[in-house]
Amino acid sequence: MKYIWTYKTPEAFDDLLMYGDDEALTGLWFRGSRDDRRSVRGCERRETPVFRDTCRWLDEYFAGRDPGFTPKYRIEDLTPFRQAVIDEMLKIPFGTTVSYGDLAKAIAKSHGGKASARAVGGAVGWNPICIIIPCHRVIGAGGELTGYGGGLGNKVSLLAHEGADFFDMRVAAPKDAKSEPDERLVRLCVQIIGRASVPLGYGRPRCSRDGGTATICLDALVQRGMDAPYIFGDLDDEDAKFLLESFIDFRSLYHFDLAMQLSRLLTERGTLVRARMGRIIAKTDWSSNGGDGLLLAYLGSVKGADAQIRRLLDIVPEDGRDGLFVACWKSPSARVQKKLLEKFEHWIEDDPDFGSSTGEAAWLGAFLVKWMREGEFPYDRLESLVRWHLARQSPKLFDES
């Protein structure tokens, strides 16, 4: 009889699926990964003694300890070459990596004959028992993190958990990539953002590509504006500066929702990149270029920036105001709030399509709640904006028929 069981991993990883029988573990794969398609039909869900041993081994591993034992496993369809590859993988120490080429040389030396890196790669990818047989510690030539059936995110997380030196590694770029930032930067951004987002239940960030350009996003972070929980509050200054520097250099690297989170980080610790931000804002013609608008959030961390914020409210185009709204949100200046209120009134009156293709209408709603909650303005001053917002959100409320 074949059995299946699920192991609940720490939040930085996908859960694991165990397969086996009454005698041994025959498969250990990440749920939803390429390997998961090897699932055995007709398996009964039951926690067998060998599954309990495997769970105990995984508990020790994810706690950063040497389990001190190995669950009983059996590998089916095992050829002599695959056995040789597994023997060598089992020798790779915790927290270290070897290349496919080096593994091929080690196999040739210990087992005789010749072995190509391509053939080794096929055998490594075939491995049916991940982590226990550490195929995640095998990387490509030149330090490329590639070729993992359990998913690149899990491979990165496993090596990060083991403390591997990522500065000698890089995520493999697609062959058709037209332009790509430093892949180590992508990998490190994913790691740091994951450390900030996972404890709050947002899951791991992922790196997707559109037309060859890398974009880092969070699958579960879908709320926009200031009502989305803040994920970077616990970062130390070193990691915060790294993220902010990468955001400045590669604005296209981040999905919009993640960019909004980074713009909030600018309002908290923009002083870490003050010199660079000052130069960027000073030299940008905001009246014609809204592409750098999120960086304006930095002004929320600058004392005495209220005059600059008020000036920019007059010249920054609609598609570049998001960061400016974040700065206004953080600004304690009554003059900034008054100016913003006047601008909302002007935008609504002047543009019948205001907010139809951007998030500005949502920002207005957020500020109305903020102003009413904090007693910033009397209601009769806000009434026209409230009525406009309600009419846009619930038009039937104002249907005279």
N, C-alpha and C positions, 0 to 999 in steps of 0.2 A: 504494500500500500504506500502511495506517495502522499506526503504531507507538505503543507505550506504554513508559514508563520511570518508575522510582521514585527520588525524591531523599530521602536520609536527612537530616532536619532536626536541628538541636540539640534537646536534650531538652525544651525548653519548648514545642515545637510538635508537631502531628501531621505525619507525613511528607507529601510532595507527590507528586502524580502528574502526569506530563507526557504529552501527546498530540501527535501530529504526523505528518508524512510526510517524504519525502526532501528537501523544500524548506524547510519552516518548522514552527515550533511553533504548534499550533492550540488547545491547552488546557493550563492549569496550575491544578490544584485540590488542596485538602487532602484526604487520604485519609479516607474515612468521613464526609465532610461532605455537605451537601445537594448541592453541585456535583458530587460524585463520581458521582451518579446519571446524569450526562451521558455516562458512559463509552461509548466507541465499541466495539460488538461486533466481534469478529474481528480485534482489534489484535494484532500480533506484538510480543513483548517484545524490544526491541533498542535498544542505545545508539547512536543516530545522531549525526552531527556536530553537528546543531542541539541535540540533547539535551546533548551535552558542553559546548556553549557556554552553555546554560541552567544547567547545574550549576556552571559556572565563575562565572556571574553571581550565582547564589545563594550560592556560597561567599563571594564578596566582600561581598554584602549582609549575610549573617549574621555576618560578621566586623566589621561596622560601617564598611565602606569603600565609597566610590563605585565601582561596577564600571567606570565609564568607557566602557561600550559597552552595546548592547542586542541580545539574541539576535534573530535573524530570526523574526518571527512573522506569522501571517496570521489574520485574524478573519473567519470565515464568517458569512453572514446579517447583514452589517453595513448598517444603514440610515444615512441622513445624520444623523438625530438621535443615534443611538448613537455615531456617529463624533465628533460634537460633544462628547458627554459624555466620551468617552475622551480627546479632545484636552485638555479642561479638567482631567481627573484627572491627566494626565501633567505638568501644571504645578504640582501641589501639592508643595511641598518636603518633603524627608525630615524626619520628626519633627514635622510640623504637621498640622492638621486643618482641614477646612471643612465647613459644614453643607450638607445637600441644598438648602436654600433659597438659600444663597450661591452654590452651584454653578449653580443655575438662573439666577440673575441674571447670572453671568459668561457663561453660554452665550447668553443673550439679548443681552448687550452685544457679544460677539465674533462671533456668527453671525447675529444679527438675529432678529426674531420674538419669540415668547413661549415660556417653558418653565416648567412647574409643578414644585414640589418633588416631587410624587407621580410625575410622569413621569420625572424625573431619578432618583428612587429605583428605579424599575423598570429603567432602563438600567444603573445602577450594579450592581444585583443580577444582571443578565444577564451582566456582564463575564466572559468565559471564561478570562482570563489574570490570575490574582491576583498580587499583590506587584509584578510588573514594571509592570503597570497598577494603580496603588495605590488600589484601591477601599476598602481598609481605612482610609484617611485621611478618608473621608467619614462624618460622624456626624449624628445627629439634632438637631433644634432643642433648645436648652437644654443641649447637651452630652451627649445620650443616646448611649450606645454600643449601637447596635441595628442590625438589618438587615444581617447579614453571612452570606452563604451558606457561607463556610468555617468557621462556628462562632464564637460570641462569644468563647470562650476563646482561639482563634487570633488574633482581632482585637485583644483586649486584649494578648496577648503580643507581637504585631507592633508595636503602638504603644509598649509598654513598652520593647521593643528599640530603638526609634528615639528614645526619650527624650521622648515627648510629655508635655505637662502634664496629668496626670489630674485635678488638682484642679478643672479646669473641665469635667469630664466626669462622667457617672454611668451606671451600667448601667440599662437601661430595665426598670422593674418591670412585671409582668403586669397587665393592666387589672383582673383580678379579685382582686388582692392585697388582703387584709383588713388586714394590718399589715405594715409593712416598716421595718427599720432604715435608716439613711442609706445610700443605694446606693453612695456613694463609699466608705463604710466596707467594704461587701461587696467592692468592686472592689480596694481596697487590701489587704484581708486576703488575697484570692486571690493577688495579686501577691507579697506577702511570704511567704506559706506556700509558694507555688510555688518561690520562690527557695531556700527551705530544703529542700523535699522532692525536687525534680527531680534534683539531683546524686546523691541516694541511690537513684535508680531507682524512685521512687514515682509518677512522672508528675506531671501538672498537677492541682491541686485543681480542683474544679468547684462551681458553685453550683446546687443543686437546690431545688425548692420543694414544700412539702407544705401544702396548704390556704392558700397565699398567703404562708407564712412561709419566708424564705430560710434555707437550711442549707448550710454549706460543708463539703465532705467530700473525702477523697482516695480515688479509685477503688481504688488498689492497697494502701492501708493497712488491712488487715483483721485484723491480730493485735491482741489486747487484752492488757492487763497490762504488766508490766515487761519481758517478753521481746520486745516490739516495739522495733526500733531507734529511737533518739531522733533526731528530725529538726531540732530547733531549736538545736543546740549552737553553730552558727557565726553566729547572728544577732547584730548589734550591739545595744547597749543601746537605741537609739532605736526600732528595729523591734521589739525584744522588749517594750518598754514599750507600744508601740502595740497589739500583739497581746494583751497581758495586759489592758490597759484595755478593749479591745473584748470580750474574753472575760468580763470582769466585768459590762459593760453589757448584753451580748446573749448570755446563756448558751445560748439556743435557736438561735443562729446556727450552732453547730458540731455536726457529727455526733459521736457518742460517741467514736469512735476518735481523732478529731482533738482533742476535748476532753481526752482522756487525755494526749495529747502536750502540750497547753497546761498541764495540771496539773503535768506534769513540769517545764515551763519555770518554773512558780511555785516549785518547790522549788530551782531553780537561781538564779533572779533575782527572787524575790518581793520583795526589798528595793526594787525599782523602783516598786512600788505599795504599799508598807508602810502608809501612812496610810489608804488606802481599805480595804485588806484587814482591818486591825485593827478598823475600825468595823463592817464587815460581819459578821465572826465574833462580835464582842462583842454585837451586837443581835439575832442570829438564835436562835430557839428551836429548836435542833436536835432536840429530843425529838419535835417534831410536824411538822417540815418538813425533808425530805431533799433538796429540789430544788436546794440550793446546795452539795451535798456535795463536788463536785469542787474547789471553792474551798478546802477544808480542806487541800489539798496544800500551800498556802502555808506551813503550820506547819513543813514540812520545811526551810524556809530560815531559821527563826527560832531563834536561840540561846536556850536555856532554856525552850523550849516543851514539854518532855517532860511536865510536870504537866498542861498544857492538853490535850495529845494523849491522855493516860491518862483524863482526865475525859470527853472526848468519846467515847472508846471505849465508855463506859457509856451514853451518851444518844443518839448518832446512830443513826437507824433503818437497817435493812439496805439500803434502796435509795439511801442517801446516803453510804455508807462508802468509795466508791472513792477519792476524794481523800484521805481519812484513811489508807487503806492506802498511798498514795503517800508521804504524810508519814512513816508508820511505816517504810517502806522506806528513806527517806533519813535517818531519825533514828539517831544513833550511841548513843542511850541504851539501856543494858541494861534499865532499868526499863520502857521503852516496849515492848521486845521481850517481856519477861516478861508484861506486862499483855496484850499481843496474844495470846500463846500461851494464857493463861488464858481470854481471851474466846472464842477459837476452840473450846476445850474446852467452855465453857459453852454456846455457840451450838449446837454439835452435839448435846450432851446434852439441851438444853432444847427444841430445834425439830427434829422428825423430817423436816421439809421444807427444812431449811437448805440454801441454795445452789441450790435447784431452779429458781428463776425469776430469779436474779441471777448475777453473776459471782463471788460470794464463794467458791465451791468452787475455782475456778481460782486465786483469790488465795491460798487455803490451800496449794494445790500449789506455787505459786511461793515462798511463804515457807518451806515445808518444805525445798525445795531450797536456799534461801538459808541457813537455819539449819544444815542438815547440812554444807553446803560450808564455812561459816565457823566451824563448831564452837560455835555459840551455846549449844546445849543438848545434854546427853547423850541418846543414842538412846532409852534407856528412858523418858525424859520425852516423846519425840515418837512413840513406837510406836503409841499408840492413835489419834493423828491420822493417821499413815501408813496404818494398817490401814483406817480409815474412808475415806480418800481412795482407796486401791487398790480397796476394795470397791465404791466408787461408780463408779470408772473401768473396772474389770475385774471385774464381779461373779462371773464363772465361777471366778476364783481361789479364791473362798470358798464355792463350791457343794459342800456336804457330800455330795450325791448322786454 
